[in-house]
Amino acid sequence: MEFSQHSRVWIYQADKKLSDTEVQNIQHELNNFTTRWTAHNNQLKAKGEVRYNRFLILIVDESQAGASGCSIDKSVRFMKDLEQQFNINLFDRFNLAYRDGEEILSLPRHAFEDLLKQGKITTDTIVYNNMVQNLTELETKWEVPFKNSWHIQLFRDLVVQ
């Protein structure tokens, strides 16, 4: 199924790396949810995926039907249910993810700041901008160097640019 580059995107980041079994189970739940997801009784052209055993991504192609407030509420409830079911936190916006070699790690803001002070995270470290809005941004602005991300605003006083 082809999706428009303007398709809306929502990214939920787990507070820990998910096991392969958890990923399979979550993918199954995402598939079930997106095939039944509607807005004002219109089927949404939607899909869900898990990336890097950590990020749950919902994509809606609004060229056929737009996501409404109610349908977005349904997706948030669904994600809250997944949190309970898999004992994860998907809504901590200050749990910051970054790439360390081949691994994706995440830390609370204060621990991220400590690594920044120690030089273990640099302006070239890849971070994840979970605020991207559409498929184009997911492909071009999601995995970016720290210096090009919104994260840098949080730590402006620590970083010499």
Long-range contacts (C-beta under 8 A, 24 or more apart in sequence): 1-45, 1-47, 3-45, 3-47, 3-59, 3-61, 3-135, 4-61, 4-62, 4-63, 4-135, 5-134, 5-135, 5-136, 6-62, 6-63, 6-134, 6-135, 6-136, 7-59, 7-60, 7-61, 7-62, 7-134, 7-135, 8-59, 8-60, 8-62, 8-67, 8-133, 8-134, 9-57, 9-58, 9-59, 9-132, 9-133, 9-134, 9-135, 9-137, 9-138, 10-57, 10-58, 10-75, 11-55, 11-56, 11-57, 11-128, 11-130, 11-132, 11-138, 11-142, 12-55, 12-56, 12-57, 12-58, 12-79, 12-90, 12-91, 12-130, 13-54, 13-55, 13-56, 13-90, 13-92, 13-95, 13-97, 13-106, 13-128, 13-130, 14-54, 14-55, 14-56, 14-88, 14-89, 14-90, 15-88, 15-89, 15-90, 15-92, 15-95, 15-106, 16-54, 16-88, 16-106, 17-53, 17-54, 17-104, 18-50, 18-53, 18-54, 18-86, 18-88, 19-53, 20-53, 22-53, 22-86, 23-50, 23-53, 25-86, 26-50, 26-56, 26-82, 26-86, 29-78, 29-82, 29-85, 30-56, 30-58, 33-75, 33-78, 34-58, 37-71, 37-74, 37-75, 38-71, 39-65, 39-66, 39-67, 39-68, 39-70, 39-71, 40-65, 40-68, 40-70, 40-71, 44-71, 52-104, 53-104, 54-97, 54-104, 54-106, 55-97, 55-128, 55-130, 56-82, 56-90, 57-138, 59-135, 59-138, 93-130, 96-127, 96-128, 96-151, 97-127, 97-128, 97-130, 98-125, 98-126, 98-127, 98-128, 98-146, 99-125, 99-126, 99-127, 99-143, 100-125, 104-128, 109-154, 112-155, 113-155, 113-158, 116-155, 116-158, 116-159, 117-158, 121-146, 122-146, 123-147, 123-152, 123-159, 123-161, 127-151
